Amino acid sequence: MKLTDSDFALFAVSEQFRQDRTQIDVRWKELQREAHPDRFAAQGAAAQRVAMQWSVRINEAYQRLKDPLKRAAYLCEMRGAPIEAENNTAMPAAFLMQQMQWREALEEAQGEADLQSLDDALQVARRELLADIELKLDQAGDAPGAAGQVRALMFIERFAHDVASRFEQLGQ
């Protein structure tokens, strides 16, 4: 293994969106045990520094692989379709309308039931986007199409945090 290997190669999993989270978790623990700096204490400071670099690299890869949004963005980047969320905010008109409706619903929410209904709608949209991303990345080979869906999923994740904040405000 090399520090420059892909996250998928490092974790010995297929280079695809669909992953078994348990397998990723188990492999992360194995890799951390192998690279733990304490295992290299007798070999000196240089060996411990290298082990620390490996530990950092393993943790970074783990954070990307275990999170579907990060994993999808990583795959899109690897396949030549960077997300570029800061520069590319283009969305289909239907999704823009949906965003506006969700924002209005959040502003008009009167209580927990309204917020729960909105959160439920977001979870359905999230599942649909994840299924479409999987289809585009794992079957259709459409990284640019998946990148657009990743940008939409990024909005949903941010908006879900806004909804969660409103839930917290109600609880105070």
N, C-alpha and C positions, 0 to 999 in steps of 0.2 A: 504494500500500500504506500501511496505517496500523499503528501499534504494537498497536492493539486488534483487528486482524484475527485470525481463528482461525488456528491452526497450519496447517490445511489450505489456507486461502486464501493465507497467507504463502508456502507451499511450492508453490502452484499444483497441488495434487493433489485428487482427489475426497474428499469428506467421508465416508469409509467405513473399515471396519476393515482390509480387505485392501489392502495397499500393496506397491509394488515398492521394496524396500530400495535397490536401485541408483539408482533415480530420486530417492529422498529424499537419498541421499548426494551425487549430482551436483548437485542443487538447493542443498543446504547449502553446498557449495564455491562455487557461483556467488554465492549471497547473501552469503557471508563476503567474497568478493572485492569485491563492490559496496559493502559497508558497512564495510570495514576502516578504522579511524580514521586510518591513515597516508595514505590517499587524500585526506583532508580537512585535512592539516597546513597548507596554504597559506591555508585559509579561516578559521583561528583556532580558539581553544579551544572556543568554543560549538559550532561544527560538529563538532569532534572528540568532544565530549561526546555529541552527538546520535548520531554514528556508533557510539560505544561502547554507547549504549542499544540501538541496532539490533543490534549484535553480540551483546549479552547476550540480547535477545529471540529472535534467530535460533537461538542455541545452546540456549535453553530449549525452543523448538519442536522442534528437531532431536532433543533427548533424549526428548521425548514421542513423536514420530512414529516413531523408529527402534525403539523398544522395544514389542513387542506388548502387554505388560501395561499400560504407561503409556498407550499409544494407546487401548486398550479403556476404561480408566478415564476418560480424557479425553472420549471419545465418549459414554460413559454420562452423565457430568456435563453435557455439551452438550445431551443429549437429555432432561434432567430426571430422571435416575436416579443421583444421587450414590452413590458406593461406601460412604461412611461406615463404613469398616472398624473404626474405634475403637468405634462405637456399635452397629453391626449385625453381630453375629457369628452370626446364625441360618444354619444349614446343614441340608440334608436329612439325615435319619437315616443313610442309606446312606453318605454322604460322611463323617459323623462316625465311623461304624464303620471305614471305610477308614483314616481318620486314626489311629485307635487301633491298628489292625493294623500300619500303617507304623511307628508309634512303638515298638511292641513288637518289631518286626523289627529296628529300629535298635538297641534295647537288647540284643537277643539276638545280634546279628551277631558272628560269631567271626573273620571274616577278610575278605579282599578279595572273594572270590566272593559272600559274603552281601551285602556292600555294593553290589557291582555289580548283583546281582539286584534289590535295592531301588531303585537308581538307574534301572535299566531300566524298572521299573514306574512310577516317577515320570515318566519321559520319555513313556511311553505315555499316562499320565493327562494330562500337560501338552498333548500334541498333541490329544487328544480334547477337552479344554476349549477350546483355541484354535479348533478347528473349530466347536465349538458356539457360541462367542462370535461368530465370523464369521457363522454362520448367523443368530443372533439379531439382530445389529446390521445386517448388510448385506442380509438378505432378509426376515426376519420383522418387523423394526421393533420388537423386544422389548427395549428398553433396560433395564427392570427385571429381566428374566430374565437378560440379559447381565451386569448388575451382580452378581447372585448368583454367576454363574460366575467373574467377576473376583475376587470375594472368595475363592472356592475356589482359583483360580490363585495368589493371593497366598500362601495357606497352602503350596501345593506349592513355590513359589519359596523361601520361608523354610525349609521342611523340606529341600529339596535342598541348601541351604547347610549344614544340620546333617549331612547325609550326606557332603558334601564335606569337612567338618571331621574327620569320623571317618576318611575316607580319608587325610587328612594325618597324623592321629595314628598310623595304621598305618605310614606311611612313615618315621616318626622312629625 
